Amino acid sequence: MISGICRFRAEQPSQFRATMGSTDFGTIRVNRMKSTAVTAVRTRTMLDDEMGDYVSVATIRSGTVGVEQDRSSGRGAAGDITFVDFGREFELDVAAGSEVVFVYLPRRLLAERSIDTRKLTGAVIPGSPVGSALAGMLEPLTRHHPNTLAEQSLIEHAIVDLALAVIQSSADEAPTPEERAVGNRARVYDFIERNFTDPTLNVDRVAAGINVSPRYLHKLMEGDGISVYGMIRRRRVRHGIDLLSDPDAAHLSVGQIASRSGFTGLSQFGRAVRDLAGESPRQIRQRAAASV
């Protein structure tokens, strides 16, 4: 099912391979996917199809899967469970060799139980007894077709009961998307603080360091009014100014201070300092020396 309602993107399209299988049990569909590395994107223009009424519980059997939705992001590994709301845009990043089993639940089932799906999106739930029971049930069902309506109904109710048990406990414990975004922003600042002196630090490395995609990272930091690159640059400049003003660092040349602050060259350091402080590095050092 997922192949028809998402746009797939692979770094090496000619080498992309995937196997899929699905079975319907009444109003429930179980879908199994195993593939090479791929990103599945559901955009705003796709939301009016029939899948917009479904929320998926995804059990990760092997590999890793990242989900970005509603400004929330999470990555799960084998044994974990994550959630995807097909009524809103999302990006699903599947690592090479990953196997995922999806259960598609009608949104009305969740609404009837007052479950807020916004608390689920982007959440990753570590392995649990109920989650393990659900995952163990689902895998063989993707290769099984009920012989009678009675069997189909029994399987449908068993899947729904286990899936709702997982969802209910997750919705009760999971932070809201806003709370997750605040936590992720704090992780960004912390990662930059610990790594800004490394001249190779860039947006891609920050994203990898907190286990999100560069695209999500840019969206995450939009509300702070400064780009991730700008944050790195500002922190390096502030460190450089501290060293320029420190009498204990007077023996260091401006070039050495630039290097210790994460800049790759003296001219780059000089431009950044002038842009943010309104003075050249030499002027800052002279002013600091005169005030001692």
Summary of the structure (lengths in Angstrom):
residues: 292
radius of gyration: 24.9
end to end distance: 71.3
largest distance: 90.7
contacts: 913
relative contact order: 0.10
helix: 50%
strand: 23%
